[in-house]
Amino acid sequence: MKREHAEACKKVVRDKFAPACQAWDKDPATPWPASLRVKSVRSAPGVLEMTWSISSPDRRATCELITVDGEVRCRWRRVGDHDLFKRP
């Protein structure tokens, strides 16, 4: 991934995804921000996908929300373009 794309990913995670995870931890009924397009990956139970850019370059990530020492954590699986769904 190009440096500028990695920086964009970090910004999205810091500014939008992390706060959304904290809100979800307090109340799992809390909706994810529409701009992140978070949804379950059909072929991989327990894995979520997030899309923060659908224009060029297409940028997506897959992750799992897990519990560590009683706290919700995000385990990032893959970051890239639509090809990441070959092995989410």
Buried (B, 14 or more C-beta within 10 A) or exposed (E): EEEEBEEBBEEBBEEBBEEBBEBBBEEEEEEBBEEBBBEEBEEBEEBBBBBBBEEEEBBBBBBBBEEEEEEBEBEEBBBBBEEBBEEB
